[in-house]
Amino acid sequence: DKVRRSRPDLVVLDIMMPRIDGLEVCRRLRKDTSIPIIMLT
């Protein structure tokens, strides 16, 4: 929700995040946006 409102130029995600992993966040973002994503492993 926050990403959709603020419209960042780029999102950096870590695979190992608390509560929800970076892959799931990436999947959710890809449903609705085309914001570039960098994944850290």
N, CA and C atoms as a LAMMPS dump frame, in Angstrom:
ITEM: TIMESTEP
0
ITEM: NUMBER OF ATOMS
123
ITEM: BOX BOUNDS ff ff ff
-5.0000000000000000e+02 5.0000000000000000e+02
-5.0000000000000000e+02 5.0000000000000000e+02
-5.0000000000000000e+02 5.0000000000000000e+02
ITEM: ATOMS id mol type element x y z
1 1 1 N 0.825 -1.187 0
2 1 2 C 0 0 0
3 1 3 C 0.876 1.26 0
4 2 1 N 1.874 1.28 0.847
5 2 2 C 2.772 2.434 0.936
6 2 3 C 3.517 2.653 -0.373
7 3 1 N 3.912 1.579 -1.025
8 3 2 C 4.637 1.678 -2.296
9 3 3 C 3.739 2.292 -3.362
10 4 1 N 2.5 1.915 -3.387
11 4 2 C 1.586 2.448 -4.404
12 4 3 C 1.338 3.943 -4.216
13 5 1 N 1.291 4.395 -2.97
14 5 2 C 1.057 5.815 -2.704
15 5 3 C 2.283 6.668 -2.98
16 6 1 N 3.465 6.185 -2.607
17 6 2 C 4.676 7.006 -2.717
18 6 3 C 5.37 6.895 -4.07
19 7 1 N 5.079 5.846 -4.845
20 7 2 C 5.659 5.648 -6.179
21 7 3 C 7.181 5.794 -6.211
22 8 1 N 7.917 4.9 -5.555
23 8 2 C 9.385 4.985 -5.58
24 8 3 C 9.933 4.659 -6.967
25 9 1 N 11.149 5.118 -7.234
26 9 2 C 11.811 4.821 -8.506
27 9 3 C 12.364 3.403 -8.526
28 10 1 N 12.64 2.86 -7.339
29 10 2 C 13.266 1.549 -7.209
30 10 3 C 12.956 0.981 -5.832
31 11 1 N 12.787 -0.326 -5.749
32 11 2 C 12.579 -1.003 -4.468
33 11 3 C 13.719 -1.994 -4.273
34 12 1 N 14.341 -1.959 -3.094
35 12 2 C 15.394 -2.915 -2.743
36 12 3 C 14.821 -3.846 -1.684
37 13 1 N 14.824 -5.144 -1.968
38 13 2 C 14.276 -6.139 -1.048
39 13 3 C 15.353 -7.135 -0.653
40 14 1 N 15.248 -7.63 0.559
41 14 2 C 16.121 -8.696 1.037
42 14 3 C 15.293 -9.973 1.077
43 15 1 N 15.886 -11.074 0.699
44 15 2 C 15.183 -12.359 0.747
45 15 3 C 14.723 -12.66 2.175
46 16 1 N 15.591 -12.422 3.147
47 16 2 C 15.3 -12.737 4.545
48 16 3 C 14.842 -11.48 5.284
49 17 1 N 13.525 -11.238 5.296
50 17 2 C 12.965 -10.103 6.019
51 17 3 C 12.023 -10.635 7.095
52 18 1 N 11.832 -9.868 8.16
53 18 2 C 10.904 -10.318 9.198
54 18 3 C 9.459 -10.303 8.683
55 19 1 N 8.642 -11.157 9.216
56 19 2 C 7.211 -11.291 8.911
57 19 3 C 6.93 -11.875 7.538
58 20 1 N 7.424 -11.239 6.472
59 20 2 C 7.147 -11.709 5.11
60 20 3 C 8.45 -11.647 4.32
61 21 1 N 8.743 -12.698 3.566
62 21 2 C 10.031 -12.711 2.861
63 21 3 C 9.983 -11.836 1.609
64 22 1 N 11.148 -11.462 1.138
65 22 2 C 11.277 -10.571 -0.001
66 22 3 C 10.65 -11.103 -1.276
67 23 1 N 10.659 -12.411 -1.453
68 23 2 C 10.046 -12.991 -2.651
69 23 3 C 8.536 -12.763 -2.679
70 24 1 N 7.91 -12.887 -1.531
71 24 2 C 6.464 -12.659 -1.462
72 24 3 C 6.138 -11.188 -1.693
73 25 1 N 6.943 -10.296 -1.137
74 25 2 C 6.743 -8.863 -1.382
75 25 3 C 6.884 -8.58 -2.872
76 26 1 N 7.885 -9.175 -3.496
77 26 2 C 8.11 -9.007 -4.93
78 26 3 C 6.894 -9.483 -5.724
79 27 1 N 6.359 -10.632 -5.382
80 27 2 C 5.173 -11.163 -6.075
81 27 3 C 3.993 -10.195 -5.965
82 28 1 N 3.797 -9.667 -4.761
83 28 2 C 2.675 -8.745 -4.545
84 28 3 C 2.859 -7.444 -5.323
85 29 1 N 4.093 -6.944 -5.353
86 29 2 C 4.355 -5.717 -6.11
87 29 3 C 4.16 -5.937 -7.602
88 30 1 N 4.575 -7.087 -8.096
89 30 2 C 4.486 -7.388 -9.526
90 30 3 C 3.038 -7.487 -10.008
91 31 1 N 2.119 -7.822 -9.121
92 31 2 C 0.709 -7.901 -9.506
93 31 3 C 0.182 -6.549 -9.986
94 32 1 N 0.61 -5.475 -9.308
95 32 2 C 0.001 -4.161 -9.521
96 32 3 C 0.928 -3.095 -10.093
97 33 1 N 2.241 -3.297 -10.051
98 33 2 C 3.162 -2.234 -10.453
99 33 3 C 4.255 -2.767 -11.372
100 34 1 N 4.954 -1.844 -11.971
101 34 2 C 6.119 -2.21 -12.788
102 34 3 C 7.371 -1.526 -12.245
103 35 1 N 7.387 -1.252 -10.95
104 35 2 C 8.53 -0.618 -10.297
105 35 3 C 9.717 -1.575 -10.347
106 36 1 N 10.899 -1.092 -10.718
107 36 2 C 12.086 -1.952 -10.709
108 36 3 C 12.395 -2.443 -9.292
109 37 1 N 12.83 -3.69 -9.194
110 37 2 C 13.141 -4.297 -7.9
111 37 3 C 14.535 -4.898 -7.952
112 38 1 N 15.314 -4.628 -6.912
113 38 2 C 16.62 -5.27 -6.728
114 38 3 C 16.488 -6.199 -5.533
115 39 1 N 16.853 -7.469 -5.722
116 39 2 C 16.791 -8.455 -4.646
117 39 3 C 18.184 -8.693 -4.079
118 40 1 N 18.308 -8.628 -2.753
119 40 2 C 19.554 -8.95 -2.068
120 40 3 C 19.449 -10.364 -1.531
121 41 1 N 20.518 -11.133 -1.696
122 41 2 C 20.5 -12.512 -1.196
123 41 3 C 21.638 -12.749 -0.238
